[in-house]
Every structure is written in structure tokens, then in C-alpha cells.
């Protein structure tokens, strides 16, 4: 009875925090919004009917957007922000920060406006209009632009008193290219302006004198049929490629335009918008400068290259060896540069598209200089040629498209106050670019696809050993989602790299994918995994203790591997895993009429019968984990929050408002388990089982 009572307390705690976060500024039919860890999360909305107008993403899927309704004095004001990303790979919800934040203290001028985020899925800043039938590619950016504007006007933008179009990078270029078109949507009484953030791409030669970027833009313009959609005031006297460069457009744009750029352009982050530690130019944050300009409070024409450059140089972290990748601290977050594994192609250890695999690495120091944490990023899998071809054109299949630098947070943080047990270890993040949890070894020459996950694993381990991991005193392999599955699949192989004296353990975060049927009784997720295993030649690289008595697909499911893994393993998962809920329990194929859509977006919308089904999934997961719990060397933290991946995000890993189980954060539970802090072992057991009801063990 006592254990059942704890179920209610923990579930109520997680759900009450979640439900209390919903914003009330919405109309019937608006997408769901929620506040998670003080950040507004907004659900994705597809533009229904856009395909009838040929307004589709590169892969033919519907374009989409994220929208939060304005309120109060901002009810009739609109910010439309263009990002960069097929809708097939877009996040089901995304955080609204910076210029999209809902908080007055973070976004004083636009916090209560109608705010729209539009992710890119065309590849030409919404300016193309052509197709390639042979490659099944749709270059319909211009049509998507029109469909978006029609959709937003129907949502109330036609009545706007004020409107601002903005965008970042390729989205910033969109703001420039479409600035006057956006102005033309409104009446003369509407105040309309445009903001381009990091979208001013200069027409310059590279260090060898070659016009590399011009040639690239020329290819985009030619391939995607951009010419006819470029501003005519430019194409009347310049070639189309020149008219894709902002410097040749700005003199002809009639609508007020704000250019926000770094003279040392890399990426600008939204945390730079308005915060206590934001970079100041003069005495103003970027937010204040843009607000003063939009509302005509002051003339804003400033630059301060010295401030930006000095902050950048001063931010470098000193714990490095010659040849280590560059690191810098931006807005209190450690940014780590991407490093390619040179020579990996000689061993055919390559990504889906044949590019070199890569990693992000930050050198340890002090007491952690001989300890190693290797974290595998998530990103799912691909089980058919169409999906794998699409995947290789993203950062999940090509190192050419991976972020040049990424932030190390959560279990990778460099701060003792955020990551007390692992902050000064050598920390490595390995992004996925194979699509089979680093386990495949085959190819499809016709589709030019390389399924070389296992070879990438070997090449990555060889590289890390050469960087000093061979001398490790302590080592931990971890991963999130598909990366968490990687940690399980390769746990004993990782242990085999080290001497007996090295303390080696494994952590799987959101990687416990259940072999279970969907709501119609179909084994949808098993069929998907079966396709992955078959297509990518995974069988030979699965643990032999499993394939000796089970089929390969069964041995791709963690529940059939746990009993045979000899290395200590920690399972971190939500019993109501949001990914498995949406893609395993209730995939789109099992709900053609969308009866579960509202429930999937917000569990508090679920009917009693839907909640019963969801709780049944939780029970099956706990039952599958029951044998694992009996091992003294293993650890487990299964919470009841609607989440997926909790170790790599600071707010769920270790923060003032992190979810607590047994007076411990996730970071503390994992640390206690790894370091065998015996005096806390009893509380570990409490933390892992206190909310499991009695029926789970009968």
C-alpha cells in the first residue's frame, strides 16, 4: 500500500508541474503549449491542404510551424521567425526563447505578441519553385512561403497592427529576400519591419581566392529554380546568384530592415538576446537595440567588433593539449568544436553519405584527467532506403551537416555545481550518423548508402584510446535514446577495451525500447526494428549470448540483452516515455483518424480509456525490468514524468528545480551508483522502486 501511495505522489508531482505550466492565452484549435523547466514549449502544427497547392517540403511532406497566441497589448501584433530543418524530422514541440520568449523580463518588447516559428524544409530560403522527379525532390520554397502567409492570415495576422518578420542564418536571408513581400500583405496602417539575424552572407572569396560560397549559392539558385522569385529590382541589372546575396538587395528594399550580425560570424544563440550576462553594444543588449529600432525610440546603427572578439578569445577553456579541438564558453555554456576522425574512410568507417564520422571532445583535468565519459547522442534509426536517403541529407547521416560546435550540458557540463561527479572528466560526445545504433555493417551501392555503424564504433574507440583513454582509471559509456540503446548493445565491448583495474560502467538514458504491440495489437515497432536489422546488416554485430537462442530483431531490443550483460549497467528511463508513446504505442498508422492527437500532445487531455492503455504500457515496461532490478551491481531510475532523455539536459540532470526521487536528482542517483557510495545504497533502492506499485512484482 505504501508503494502505491508513492506512485500517486510522484506522478502528481511531475504532472502538477507540467499542468500548471499551460498558458491560458489560446483560442480553440491553437496548438498546445506548456512550460517545462521555465521554458515555453510549443507544439508543431502541419499546414493541412498545402500539398494541394504543391507547397511541400523537399521529401513531399507537409510544411509546419510553431505558434503561441499573443495577449493583452500584443494581441494584434505578430512576430514571424524563420529558422533552419523535412517535417518528418521536425521536433513535435520546441522551446520558445530569445525573441520568442513569453517572459517580459527576457523579451520586454515582444513577449506578449503572437509569436510564430517556421522551420525550414525547402533548402533555398523559401525562394525555389521546381522539382526533380527522378530524385523525388520538391523544391517548393516559394509555394511554402505563400501557404504559410495564407495560414497565418487566417489565424488573425490580417488584423495586425504591428508585424515583424525575423530569421536566423538561412532564415535571416529569408527575412531579407521576402521583406517587401511581407510588407505587402498588410494595410498601410500596419507598422511592418524586418529583422535579419546572421543572414548577411557576403559575396567574398575564400583564402585561396576562389569564389567557393558564390559557386554554392549559384548551385542553389540554379537547381531550385530561384531566379523568377528574386526581387526584380535586382535581377533587372544583376545575375540571379548576385541577387541571392543580401549586399545586392538591401539598397532596394523599401521596408525598414535591421541587420544583426557578427563580424566574426559563426552562430548567434538566442540566450544572447536579453539576459544578465548578454553582450552589450554601447549600453544595450541586442533585445534593447532591436526594440528601440522597431518602436522608433532611438536610431540604432552601431557595431562593436572589439567587444565580440575579446569576449570570444577570453572564453577559451585552458584544460587542453596541443591538437585538442577548440572550446569556448558562450553565455555560461561550454561550446566544443567538432573533430573529424581522419583516416576512418580507409577502414570504411563512414557515415551514411560516405563522409567521415566525428566527435566532440573536452579534455579532463585535476582529479578527473584519467577518467573518461563517452556519451552517444540520440537521433533514431532508418529501416528503408527512402528514409535512409533522406537521413543522409541531415546531420544524422552526414558529418558535413553536423553542428561545427555544440554545447556541453547535463552529464557533459564542465561545472562542478551542475555536474558534481563528472565535471572534470575527459568528456566525449559521439553524434550518430549511421542509423542503427553503431551496429550495422553493409551498404547499398545503388542508393549510395553506407551502413557502417559498427566500423564507426571501432574507429571512434581507436581514436579515443589514442587520445589517452587507454590509460583510464575510470570510464563510463552513456547515451540518450538511440544512443542509450548503443550503450546497452556495446556495454561489454566497451569494458573489453580496458584493463581489469579500470572501473568501467554503462548508463542508458531513454534507451530501453520495449518490444510491445501498438494500440491495435500490431507489432509496429518490432517490424521497424526488424527492417533496421535486416537493411543495415546488424545481425553479426549483436551480442552472441543473445543471437545463440533468439532471432536478431529480438536481440536489438534491450529487454532481451540485460540478463547477459556482465558490466554494471544503469537504466534511466521514464515509464511514460514520450517517444515510445508516440511512435511505438500510438504510431500514426495505428491512429489514422487522429483520435489520440490531443492525448499525445498533453497527457492531461487523455480520456480514462486512453490513460488505462498508457498505464498498461508502463506496467509492461516495469515487468520487463523486474529481473534487472535483482542485480546488486546494476542501478535503475524509472520515473513517471512524460519525458525522453534526461541526462544531457541541465534542467533534468542537476538543477534547483530538477525532479527529485528519494531526495536525489538524477545526477546524484547516477553518481552514487557509479562510485559505489555504500552509505547511500539503501537510498538508491528507495529512489528506484518507491513508486512502483505492488502489482509490478507479482
N, C-alpha and C positions, 0 to 999 in steps of 0.2 A: 504493500500500500504506500509506503514511504517513497519507494522509487517512482511509483506512478504520479505521486504528488509533485515530484521534481520535474516530471515531464511538463506538467501544466505551468510550473514556474518558468522554466527555460523557454518553452515555446511562447508563453505570454510575454516574456521579456523581449525576445527577438522580434515578435510580431508587433508588440506595442510600440517599440522604437520605430518600426517600419511604417505602421499605420499612421502614427502621429505625424509622420513627415509629409503626408499628402497635402498638396496645395489646394486651396479652395477656389482659386481664380480659374475656373474652367467652365466650358459650356458642354452641354450634352454632345457626345461624339468626339470631343477633343481627346488626343492621346493621353494615356495615363502618365502622371508624374509622381515621383516620390523623392524624399530626402533620405539619402544614405550617407552616414558619416559626414553630415553637414554640407553635402553636395547635392544639388538638384539633379536627379536622374530622369531623363525624358525618353519615352518610348518611341520607337520608329513607326512611321506611317507610310504605307505604299500609296502611290498615286493611282488609284483604280481607274481603268479605262484608258490609261496613257498609251497602251500598246495599240489601240485602235487608230491612234494618230502617228504611229511609228516612233513614239517617244519612249525608247527603251535603252537600257544600259548596253555596254559592249556585248554582253552574253545573251541579250534578249530579255532579261528580267526587268521588272518594273522599277522605275526610279523611286526614291523615297526621301523623307525629310523628318526632322525632329522639331516639334513645335510646343512652346509654352505660352499660354494666353496672357496677355497684358491685363493690367488692372489699375484702378484709381486714375491718376492723372496721365498714365501711359496707355489707357485702354484703346486709344485711337492712334497710337504711334507704333511703328514697326521697324525692327532690325532684321535684315535677311543676310545671314552669314554663310559664305561658301567655303566648304572645307575641301580636302582632297580624299579616294577609296574606291564590282557588280553588287548589286543589292544583296546578292547571295551571301556575301561575306561581311555585310554591314552588321554592326552590333545591334541587338534587339533594343538596347537602351544605352544612352550616353550621358555623360555628365556635362552640365551647363556651367562653365566657369568663365572668368575674364569678362569680356564684353557681353557674354550671355548669362552672367550670374544673376540670381534673383535677389541678391542682398544689396541693400543700399550702401552698406559700408564697404562693399567690394566693387560696386559698379554704380556709382552715385547718379549718373545721368540716364542710364538705360535699364536699370534693374526691373522696372515695372512695365516696360514696353512689351508688346508682342514680339517674341524672340524666336527666330527660325534658324535652324542649322541644316544646310543642304550639303550632304556628302557627294563628292564627285564619283561618277561611274561611266564617264564618257572618254576621258583622256585627251581633251582638247579645249579645256576651259569653256565648255558649253558653246562651241562655235562650229563644230563639224556637222555635215549632213551628207553622208554617203554610206556605203556598206561594202563588205567583201563576202559574197555568198559562199565562196569556196572555203574560206576560213570561218564562216558563220560569225562574222563580226559586224556589229551595228555601230556606226559612227554617227550618232544622232543627238549630239550635244545641243544643237540649236533647237531641235524639237523638244528636248527635255526642258530647256530654259522656258520655252513657251508654255509647256504643260505645268511647270512649277508656278509661273506667274498667274496662270488661269486658276490654279488650285488655291493660291494664297489670296487672290482677289475674292474668290468665293467664300473664304474664311473671314473676310471682313477688311482686307487690306485696301479694297476700293474706297473705303471711307476714311483712309488715313489722313490725319492732319500733319503728321511728320513721318518720314521714312528715310532709312539709311541702309544702303547695300554695302556689305563689307565682305572681306575674304582674306584667307591666309595662303601664301605661296601661289600655287596654280589658281586657288580661289581668289587671291588678291589680283591676279591677272584678269580673272573673270570680272571683278568689280570695275576694272578699267575698261575692258572691252565692251561691257554692257551698261556702262554708267548712263549714257544719254538714253538708251532704250528703257532703262528703269525709270528715268525721269518722265518719259512719255506716257507711262501707264497712269499717271495721276493728273488731277486738275491743277491749274495754275496756283491755287491757294494752298496746295500741299507743299510743305518745305521738304525738299528731297536733296540728299547729298550722298557722296560715295567715299568709301574708305578702302584703301589697298594696303594690306599688311604683308610685307615681304613678297610683293608681287611685281616689284620694279626690276625686271630682268634686263640688264644692259646688253646691247649688241656689241660685245667685245671679243677680241682674240684671246686665245689661251697663251700660256707661257712660251709655246713654240711658234706663236704667230699664226696658228691655224684658227679658222672660224668654226670651232667644234660645236658651240652652242647654236650658232646660226644654222649650221647644217642639220642639227637635231630639230630645231623649230621648222625648218624647211620641210623635213620629212613629215612632221605632224600636219602642217598646213596642206601638203600635197595628198597624203594618204587619207585624211579625214574630210576632204572637201571643204576646207575652211574659208577659202578665198571669198566666196559670194556672201559670207556672213560678217566680214570685217567692215569697219567703218569706211564708208565711201569717200569721206573727205581725205582719207589716207590713200586708198587704193587707186584714186584718180591720178596720183603722181608718183607713187612708190610701188614696188613689187609686194606681193602678198606676205612674204616672210618678214619684210621690214615692218609691215603693218601689224604683225603679231608681237612686235617689241614695243613696250609701253612708251619708250622715249620718243617714238614717232607718232604717238597718239595724243599725248597729254596737251599739246598746244591746240588741238582741235576739239577737245571735249568742252562742252558748254556748261555742264552741271558741276557745281562745286565738288572738288576732289581733294582728299587728304592722302598723302603718301607717307606711310610709316615703314621704314626700312632700316636695317643695319648696314653701315658702310662696309662691315666685315661680315656680310650675310652668311649665316648658317641656318638656324631655325630660331624663331622667336616663340616663347612659351607664354601661354595665357596668364601664368602666375606673375608675369611682368606687368600686367595690366594696371592693378591698383592694390598694393599691399604695403605693409610697414617697411619691407626691405626692397621695394621696387626701385629700379634705377631711375634717377631723376635727371631730367634735362632742364637746366635752369633750376627752378624750384618746384617743378611739376612732374607728376607721374604721366605715363602715356595716356591713361584714362582722363586725367585732368586736361591734358593738351587737346585730345580729341573732343572732349565735351565743350571746352572753351571755343573751339573752332565751329562745332556744329551749331551751338546756340548763340554764335556771334558775340561771345563775351569778351573775346580778345582775338587779335590777329596772331596766328601761330605759324611761324616759319623759322624753325630752329633746328640746329644739329649740334651734336656733341660727341664727335668720334673719340675724343680722348677719354671721356668717361666710360664709354662702352669698352674700349680696348684695355684700359687699365684694370677695369673690373674683371675682364676675361683673363688677363695674364695673372692677376693676383689670385685667381681662383684655383690654380693648378694644385693638385694634391702632391705631396712630396714623397709619399711612400711608393717609389718606383725604381726599377732598374733600367739601365740603358736598353732601349729596344722595346720596353713595355709600351702598350697603347696609351695615348694621351687621355688624361682625365681632367675634369674641371668641375667646379661647384657653381651651379646656376640656381639662384633663389633657394639656397639651402639644400639642394638635391645634387648628389654626386652624378655627373654625367660621364659615361665611359664610352670611348670610341670603339668602333667595330674593327676587328682584325681578321683578315682572311687567312685560311690555313694554306699557305703557299706549298705547292708540290703535291697537294692532295689529289689533283687530277691525274697524276701519274699512276695512282693506285685506284683510279676510277671512283674515288670518294668525292662525288659531286652532287649538287642539288638537282632537283627535277629538271631544270633547264640546262644543266651542264656547267653551271658556274661553281666557283669554289665555295665550300662551306665556310662558316665564320663563327666568331665568338666575341664576347665582351669580357674583359679581364681587368680586375683591380688587385694589385699586389698587397699581400698582408704585411703586418708589421708588429713589432713588440712580441708579446706572448703568443700571437697568432700567426707569426711568419712561417711556421712549418705546419700549419693546419689549412685544409682545403675544403671549400664548399663549391660543388659543381651543380648548378641549377639548370634544368631543362625547361625551356619556355613551352607554353601550350600552342595550340593552333589547329587541332583536329587532324583529320586524315583525308585521303581521297581514294575511292574504290572503283572508279571507272575512268576511261580515257578522257571523256568530256570534262569531268571535274578536275582531273589532274592537269589537263592542258590549261584550264582556267587558273588553277592554283599556281602553275609555274610562272604566271604573269603577275604574281603578287610577291610580297616579301616572304610568304610561306613556301615559296618554291624557287626563289632566286635571290642570291646574295646581292645582286645588282640593285634590288629594290628594298633591301633591309635598311633600317634607320642608320645613318652614319654614326650616331651616338644615341645612347639610351640611358634613362635614369635608373640608378640602383636604389631601390627602396625595399621596405619589409625585411625579409631574411637576407637581403643583399646590402642593406644600409651600412654606411661607414660610421654611424654614430652609436656610441655606447648607450645613449639614452633611448634609442629607437630599436636597437638590435643587440642587447647586452651580451649574448653568448657568442656571436659570430661576427661582430662589427670589424674586428681587426684580422680576420682570417683572409687568406687568398680566396677571392670570390669570383666565380666564373658564371656567366650566363650563356647557354648554348641555344640559339634560336633554331626552331625546326624548319627545314626546307626540303624534307623528303616525303612526308605524308603517311608514315607508317611507324611512328614512334621509334625511329632509328633501328628498324628491324628488317627492312626489305633488302633484296639483292637481285635485281633483274632490270630489264629495260624494254622499251617499245620503240624500236627504231623508226617505224612509220610515223608515229606521233612525236618523235624526238623527245622522249621522256626517259629519264634516268631514275630508277628506283634503287638508290644506293645508300639507304639509311644505315645499314649495318657497317658498311665501309666508312661512312662518315663518323660513326661511333668510334671505330678503331683509329681513324686519323686524328680525331679530336683528343682521344685518350693519349695517343703517342705524343701529340703536341704539348698537352698539359704536363705529361711526365718530363718532357724536355725543359719545361719552364720551372721545374723544381718539385712537381707533385710526387716524383719518385721518392723524395726524402720526407714525405709527410709523416707526422706523428699522429695526426687525427684527420679523418676525411669523412665527408657527408655528401652523398648524392641526393639531390632533391629535384622536384619538378612539379609543374602545375598542369592539370587537365591531361592532354595527350603526353605532356612532359612528365606528369605524375605516373602515368602508365609506363613511360620509359624507365623511371626509377625502379619500378617493380620488375619489369622484364630484364633489366640489366643489373639488378642489385648484386647478385652473386658474382657476376663478371667484374663488376667494379671492385668488389672485395678481393678478387683474384689478382688485381694489379699490384697489391701491396704486400709487404712483409707481415708476418704474424703479429709483430709488435705494434703495428699501426692499428689504431682504433677506427674501425670503419662501420658506418651505419647508413641506412637509406630512409628517405622521407618521401611519401607520395601524397601530394595535395590535390584533391579533386580528381584523382586518377583511378578510383575504384569504380569502374564502369560495370554495372550489373548485367548479367545475362538473363534478361527478363523480357516478357512479351509486352506489347503495347495495349492500349485500352480495347482494341478489337480482338486481342488474342494472337496477333501476328508477331513473329519474332523479327521485327523490323531492324532493330539494332544488331542482332546476330547476323542477319542477312548482309547488312552493311559491312560489318567486320569480316565476314566471310569473303566479300569482294575485295577488301583491302589485302587480306592474307593471300588470296589467290593471285590478284593482279601484280602485287609487288614482290612475290617470291619470299614470303616471310617464314614459311614452314621450317626451313633449315636452320633458322636463327632463333627459334623458340627453345625454351628450356627442355632438355631431353627427358628430364624426370616427368614432364607432363605429356609430351608427344608420344612417349612409350606406351601410354594407355588411353589417351584421348585424342580426338581429331584436332587439327591445327587451329581451327576457329575457336574451339573451347579453350585452347591454351593461349589465346590472345586476350581472354577475359581474366582479370586479376584474381577473381574468386577461386579459380582452378590452379593458381600458382602459389598462393600464400603458404599452403602446407609444406611445399617443397623448398622454400627459400630458407637458407641457413643463416644468412646475415641478418642482424637485428633490423627490424623494419617498423616505421611509424606510419599509420594510416590517418590522415587528416581529411575529413570529408563532411559534407552536410548530408544528413539523411533525406533532406528535401532538395537535393542538388538541382539547381535551376537549369543546367544544361541537359541533364538526363530527363528532367520533367518535360522539356520542350522537344527533345529530339529522340528520346527512347520511349518514354511512357506515352506521350501525346504528340507524335510526329505529325506533320501536315497531312500525310497520306491516311492517317487514322481519323482525321477530323476534317473531312472535305468541306463541311458546312460552317466551319469556324465556331462551333458551339463552345469550344474551350478557350477561345482567344482572350476573353476578358479574364478568365481564371489564370491563364498563363502570364498575363501582364501583371496581375495583382492577386495574390492568393486569397486576400480578403473578399474577393468577388466570387470565389468558388462556391458552388451550391453544396449542400450537405452530401449529395451523392458523389460529387467530384472530390470533396475533401476525403471521403471514405476511400476512394481509389488512390488518392495521393498518400494517405496514411498506410494503405496496403503496400505501396512501393517502399515506403520507409521500413515497414516490418520485414519485407523480403531482404532489404539491404542488411538490416541488423542480424537476421538469421544467417545470411551468408558470411557475416563477420564473426559469428559466435565462436567457431573453432580457433580463429586467430587470436581472440582475446585471452585464451587459456595459456598462451605462451608468455613466460615471465620476461623474456628478452625484448619482446615487442611492445610498442606503445600505440595508443589509439585515442583520437579525439573526434567524436562524431557529434556535431551539434545540430540543432533543429532550425537553423536560420536558412532562409531561401537565398542560397549563395552558390558560387562556383569559383574556386581558387581564393585562398585566404592568406597564404604565406608571403606572397610577393607585394601585397598592398599594405602600406604602413598602417592604415586605419584599422585593418583587421588583424595584423600581425602583433603590433605592440604600440598602443596609444592610450591616451587618457580615457577615451570613450570606446575602447575595444570591448567586444563581447567577452564576458567573464564566465568561465565554468570552473567551479570549485575554487574561487578566489584567484584564478590564474588566467592570464591571457594565453593565446595560442603559443606565443613566443616562449613564455615561461614553461608551459607543458612540454614543448619540444626540447627545450634546454635541460629540464630536469631529467627527461628520458635519456637524452644523448649522454649527459655527463654522469649518469647513474648516481644522482644525488639521493642516496638511500634514505635519508631522513625525510624525504618528500615523496617516497614511493607510494605510501598509503594515500596521499592526496592525489597522486596521479590516477590511481584506481577510481577514486571518487570522481575526479574530473572526467573520466572516460565513460563511466557507467551510471552516473547518478540519475540520468533522466531516461534510462531505458526501462520500460515497464516490465513487470514480472512475466508477462506472456512471451516476451522475446527470448526467454531462456528455457521455455518449457517444450 
